[in-house]
Amino acid sequence: MSDSLLLASIMIAVLVILLPILFHLTKYLGTSSDNVRKNEPVEGGIRLTHKDSFDGFNVKFFLVGIIFLIFDVEVLFMFPWALNLGELGLFALLEMFVFMGLLIAGLVYVYKSGILKWT
């Protein structure tokens, strides 16, 4: 058996034995409190009530998440474009302006329709 394989085996064995013991010891060594306020679930700063799980969910969380993903993907497209702009030329510059224009038009539509208002 090679030295590196022996070392890796010992490290794995120590982790398999040591980690459960350490997790079990934190129950006794750490402080704990059974505070009712501490154990309440919080979703996005809004205290959840303990109702039926099939009750309605505010769709604005979903819409803001989708809007964030759209503009996050925009950045993913713009980064490689910016790195290769010198090689791509004027046509790629115009294409990116069209792409950004479409996304800005989408943002204006979202803003005008009131999706981003929380009241």
N, C-alpha and C positions, 0 to 999 in steps of 0.2 A: 504494500500500500504506500502511495506517495505521501510526502509530508503535507502537501496542500490538501489532499483528500482527508487525511487524518485531522488536520486542523479544522477543516470545514465540518467534519462529523462531530468533533468535540464542541464547536460553537453552536451547532444546531441542537445537540443534546442539552447543553447548558441552557439555551433559550427555552427549550421545551419543558425543562424542569423548573427553571427560575421564574419565568413569566407567570404561570398560574399561582405560584407561591406569593409573588409580589402583589398580584391583583387581589388575592385573598387577604393579605396583610393590610391593604389600604382600608379595608372595612373596619379594622380594629385600630389602626394608627391615626386615621384622619378624623376630622370632626364631621359630624352630621347633624342636621336639623330637619325635623319634620314640620316645616313651616307650610301652611296651606297656601299662602301667596306664592311661595317659591315653586311649588309643584303644579301650578296652573300652566296649561299650555298657552303659548303666545304665538300668533301668526302675523308677522309683519307689523308688530306694534299694537295689534288689536287683540284684546283678551277674548278668547273663545268661550262660548257658553257650552255647557254640557247638554246638548240637544241630540236629536236623532241624527245619525250620520248621513241621512239622505236629505237633510235640509239644504236650502239654496246656498251657493257660494258666490261671493262677489266676483263677477266676471272681469272687473277692472284689473285684478292681479294678473290674470291670464293675458289680457290685452297689452298691458305694459311690458310683460315678459316677451311677448311676440314682437312688439315694436323694438325692444332692446335687441333681440336677436337679429332683426332685419338690419339695423344700423351696425351691429357688430360684424355681420357678414360683409357689409360695405367696406369696413376697415380691412378685412381679410383680402378683399379684391384690390383695394387701393395700395396696399404695401408692396406686393410684387410689381405692380404697375409703376410705382414711383421708383423702384430700384432699376427698372429697365427702360425708363422713359427716354433716355438718350438714344438707345438702339431702336426703339419702336417708332419714333418720329411723330409728325404732326397728326397723322390719322389716329393714333392711339390717344393723343391728347384730346382730340375732338370726341372720341368715343367715351372717354372718362367724363367729359363734361355732360354728355348726354345721359350717362349712367347716374351721375350725381344729380342732374336735373330731375330725373324720374324719381329718385329717392326724396329729394326736397319737395317735389310735388306731392308725394305720398305723405310726408310729414305735415305739409300745409293742410292736406285733406283731413288727417287725423286731428290736427289742432282745431280746424274749423268745425268739425263734427262734434267736438266736445268730449272725445274719448279720454283725454288727459285730465279732465276736471274731476275732482274727487267729491264735490258737493252734490 
